Amino acid sequence: MTTSATHLWRLLKWGRTLARHGALRGIEEDPMTPPPVRRLARIARFGARIPPTPDYAAALVAIGPAAIKLGQALSTRPDLVGDRAAENLSQLQDDLPPAPFAAIKQTIESSFGAKLEELFTKFDEVPVGAASIAQVHRAVTTEGREVAVKVLRPGIEEEFAKAIETYEWAAAHVERYGGEAQRLRPRMVVAQFRVWTARELDLQREAASASELRENMVAEPGFYVPEIDWRRTARRVLTLEWLDGIKLNEREALIEADQDCKTLAATLVRAFLRQAVVDGFFHADLHHGNLFALRDGRIAAIDFGIMGRIDRRARVWLAEILYGLITGDYRRVAEIHFEAQYVPAHHNVEEFATALRAAGEPIRGLPVKDISVGRMLESLFSITRDFDMPTQPHLLLLQKTMVMNEGVATALDPDINMWETAEPFLREWLRSELGPEAYYADRIIEIVRAAKKLPELVERIDYYYPPPGAAPPAPPLPDIAVMEQRHGWGYALAAVAGAIVAALLMIVLG
């Protein structure tokens, strides 16, 4: 059991690093920051050279791999960290010096109980990329197939476990301040982060995600997911098909290779819509570095560590929300939010509809091609504070991915009309999902399923009663022994913890 003193020591070291990169400035300037936290943030930066512009990404890189991944997770939460910090964190790169090849070789051999030469006829000792969690090597299997081999860094699981334990401890103290900190649920943020990293630290699970996405995307032939080599895949090693392609941000190279950038952009939009809207299972890290144009004109994706899921009911609600904002049916959009219990019931539907109108009307007079899906969703979620809306991590991840997808598509084709590209796809899906055939088919299925459950429902109605809203069940929160603040020293220590983690999580950045 890690002691409070250990947690505080880690937080103090991290806080000093944040201070040197100007990442505490927002804490000091925000009027909603509790006074003790603001004072201690000033103490943490005492004597440090503060840059004119905060660089949150550089600060987290300096802290270490777990902080890098936390920053990448927080980049999906502009509601939590602010637009400026989210933009900075979205550029976070986790290129690090590679681990020694001897350690990588040992990991591979211990994972499969075989010599490296028995698995591969050729294995490049210098990796093609080294990130915070794993590094990738190019190799040739004994069957003669070119593959990419992703291997976890030695000791990375233990390093993440220590860091996350301290994040949980600190978030519990921050949440005790109540108010905005409690509404933003920092403990839930860290719990969600634990779930994400657990997935990324299990490469066999990442392989399963890639395999599932590959099966789903058969219906979109222009989008390719590499094949997994299951014989050479384990918890700490992932082997998949090697892909030769051009990154989608290298537009000049794409043009020189006679790639049709307009077609690539349209394919990317359709592929994402199929993942998010039809299947409810989407690649949630679709930045330029993970997307390639193959020689035959298809788009290929890699790195399946961060995947998003959204259930059918939530997908229908989201589609109705988007269409309601476009058509100006703000009353219906407001009703959906209350039906989904995204807005607490004590608020007024009409007042919420008025707030939505304020977000939606500025885009209604624009040409369709100038309407940004990302900006629309950003405006939608910006009113959450006024209406005490608890955060919905699954929808915010979808929002971030949509913005990212839109950015890549626009870079490929600056003239792309996002709505014209998406409209036929979405119209057909909404017709099939909301039309009378789908309605009656759903009712029949629900009745049959309910009849089968009736005996168990009578005995265990509490267990089977569905949770409110469309959000997936929240991850369990660990029991944290929070320091008592009855004594002066206890209050001071808790305030230090609050100051440092508030900076680390950047809960209130001005």
Long-range contacts (C-beta under 8 A, 24 or more apart in sequence): 2-162, 2-165, 2-166, 2-169, 4-169, 4-481, 4-483, 4-493, 6-166, 7-165, 7-166, 7-169, 7-170, 7-497, 8-493, 8-496, 8-497, 10-162, 10-163, 10-166, 11-166, 11-170, 11-496, 11-497, 11-500, 11-501, 11-504, 12-44, 12-496, 12-500, 14-63, 14-67, 14-500, 14-504, 15-44, 15-499, 15-500, 15-503, 15-504, 16-44, 16-48, 17-59, 17-62, 17-63, 18-44, 18-59, 18-63, 18-500, 18-503, 18-504, 19-44, 19-45, 19-48, 19-50, 19-503, 20-45, 20-48, 20-49, 20-50, 20-59, 21-51, 21-54, 21-55, 21-56, 21-58, 21-59, 21-62, 22-50, 22-51, 22-52, 22-53, 22-54, 22-55, 23-54, 23-55, 23-56, 23-59, 23-503, 23-506, 24-503, 25-50, 25-54, 25-510, 26-54, 26-82, 26-85, 26-506, 26-508, 26-509, 26-510, 27-499, 27-502, 27-503, 27-506, 27-508, 27-509, 29-510, 30-508, 30-509, 30-510, 32-179, 32-180, 32-508, 33-502, 33-508, 34-177, 34-498, 36-491, 36-495, 36-498, 36-499, 37-177, 37-495, 37-498, 37-499, 37-502, 38-499, 40-495, 40-496, 40-498, 40-499, 41-499, 41-502, 41-503, 44-499, 44-500, 44-503, 54-85, 54-88, 55-88, 56-81, 56-85, 56-88, 56-89, 56-506, 57-88, 57-89, 57-91, 57-92, 57-93, 60-89, 60-92, 61-92, 61-93, 61-94, 64-132, 64-159, 64-163, 65-94, 65-96, 65-132, 65-133, 65-153, 65-156, 65-159, 65-160, 66-132, 66-159, 66-160, 66-162, 66-163, 66-164, 66-197, 67-163, 67-504, 68-92, 68-94, 68-132, 69-94, 69-132, 69-133, 69-160, 69-193, 69-196, 69-197, 69-200, 70-163, 70-167, 70-193, 70-504, 70-505, 73-189, 73-192, 73-193, 73-196, 74-189, 74-505, 74-506, 75-400, 76-284, 76-396, 76-397, 76-399, 76-400, 77-189, 77-391, 77-393, 77-396, 78-378, 78-381, 79-184, 79-381, 79-382, 79-384, 79-385, 79-391, 79-396, 80-184, 80-189, 80-391, 80-505, 80-506, 80-507, 81-505, 81-506, 81-507, 81-509, 82-506, 82-508, 82-509, 82-510, 83-378, 84-509, 85-506, 85-509, 90-404, 94-131, 94-132, 94-133, 95-129, 95-130, 95-131, 96-130, 96-131, 96-132, 97-130, 98-126, 98-127, 98-130, 98-135, 99-130, 99-135, 99-153, 99-154, 101-125, 101-126, 103-154, 104-135, 104-137, 104-151, 104-154, 106-154, 107-151, 107-152, 107-154, 107-236, 107-237, 108-149, 108-151, 108-237, 111-234, 111-235, 111-236, 111-237, 112-232, 112-234, 112-237, 118-142, 119-232, 120-147, 120-149, 123-149, 132-156, 133-200, 133-201, 133-305, 134-203, 134-238, 138-242, 139-239, 141-229, 141-232, 141-239, 145-229, 145-241, 145-242, 146-241, 146-242, 147-229, 147-232, 147-239, 147-240, 147-241, 147-242, 148-226, 148-239, 148-240, 148-241, 148-242, 148-243, 148-302, 149-232, 149-237, 149-238, 149-239, 150-203, 150-237, 150-238, 150-239, 150-240, 151-236, 151-237, 151-238, 152-201, 152-203, 152-236, 152-237, 156-201, 157-201, 160-197, 160-201, 164-190, 164-193, 164-194, 164-197, 167-193, 167-501, 167-504, 167-505, 168-194, 168-478, 168-480, 169-480, 169-497, 170-497, 170-498, 170-500, 170-501, 170-504, 171-501, 171-505, 172-480, 172-482, 173-482, 173-483, 173-494, 173-497, 173-498, 173-501, 174-497, 174-498, 174-501, 174-502, 174-505, 174-507, 176-482, 176-494, 176-498, 177-498, 180-385, 180-507, 180-508, 181-502, 181-507, 181-508, 183-385, 183-388, 183-390, 184-391, 184-507, 185-390, 185-391, 186-501, 186-505, 186-507, 187-477, 187-480, 188-391, 188-393, 188-474, 188-475, 188-477, 189-391, 189-393, 189-505, 190-505, 191-474, 191-475, 191-476, 191-477, 191-478, 192-393, 192-475, 194-475, 195-475, 196-306, 199-305, 199-306, 199-307, 200-305, 200-306, 202-235, 203-233, 203-234, 203-235, 203-236, 203-237, 203-238, 204-233, 204-234, 204-235, 204-238, 206-238, 206-304, 206-305, 207-233, 207-238, 207-240, 207-304, 209-304, 209-305, 209-307, 210-240, 210-304, 212-281, 213-275, 213-281, 213-283, 213-301, 213-304, 213-307, 216-274, 216-275, 216-279, 216-281, 217-271, 217-274, 217-275, 219-274, 219-278, 220-267, 220-270, 220-271, 220-274, 221-298, 222-263, 222-267, 222-270, 222-271, 222-297, 222-298, 222-299, 223-267, 223-268, 223-270, 223-271, 223-298, 223-299, 223-300, 223-301, 224-294, 224-298, 224-299, 224-300, 224-301, 225-300, 225-301, 226-300, 226-302, 240-302, 243-292, 243-294, 243-300, 243-302, 244-294, 244-295, 245-292, 245-293, 245-294, 245-295, 245-300, 246-292, 246-293, 247-288, 247-289, 247-291, 247-292, 247-293, 248-288, 248-291, 248-292, 248-293, 248-299, 248-408, 248-411, 248-412, 249-288, 249-289, 249-408, 249-411, 251-411, 251-412, 254-293, 254-412, 257-293, 257-295, 259-293, 259-297, 260-297, 261-412, 261-413, 262-412, 262-413, 262-416, 263-297, 264-293, 264-297, 264-299, 264-412, 264-413, 265-408, 265-409, 265-410, 265-412, 265-413, 265-416, 265-421, 266-409, 266-413, 266-416, 266-421, 267-298, 267-299, 268-299, 268-405, 268-408, 268-409, 268-412, 269-405, 269-409, 269-416, 269-418, 269-421, 269-422, 270-421, 270-422, 270-425, 271-299, 272-401, 272-402, 272-405, 273-422, 273-425, 273-426, 274-425, 276-308, 276-310, 276-315, 276-398, 276-401, 276-402, 277-315, 277-319, 277-425, 277-426, 277-429, 278-429, 280-309, 280-310, 280-311, 280-312, 280-315, 281-307, 281-308, 281-309, 282-307, 282-308, 282-309, 282-310, 282-398, 282-401, 283-307, 283-308, 283-401, 284-308, 284-397, 284-398, 284-400, 284-401, 285-401, 285-404, 286-401, 286-404, 286-405, 286-408, 287-404, 287-408, 288-408, 288-411, 291-408, 308-394, 308-397, 308-398, 308-401, 309-394, 309-472, 310-394, 310-395, 310-398, 310-470, 311-470, 311-472, 312-433, 313-470, 314-340, 314-394, 314-395, 314-470, 314-471, 315-433, 316-433, 316-434, 317-470, 318-395, 318-398, 319-426, 319-429, 319-430, 319-433, 321-380, 322-373, 322-376, 322-426, 323-426, 323-430, 325-356, 325-359, 325-360, 325-363, 325-376, 325-380, 326-364, 326-371, 326-419, 328-357, 328-360, 328-361, 328-364, 330-354, 330-356, 330-357, 330-360, 333-360, 337-389, 340-469, 340-470, 341-468, 341-469, 342-389, 342-390, 342-392, 342-469, 343-387, 343-388, 343-389, 344-387, 344-388, 344-389, 347-387, 347-388, 352-383, 352-387, 355-383, 355-386, 355-387, 356-380, 356-383, 358-383, 359-383, 368-417, 368-419, 368-420, 369-415, 369-416, 369-417, 369-418, 369-419, 369-420, 371-418, 371-419, 372-406, 372-418, 373-402, 373-403, 373-406, 373-418, 373-419, 373-422, 374-399, 374-402, 374-403, 374-406, 374-407, 377-402, 377-403, 378-403, 392-471, 393-471, 394-471, 394-472, 395-471
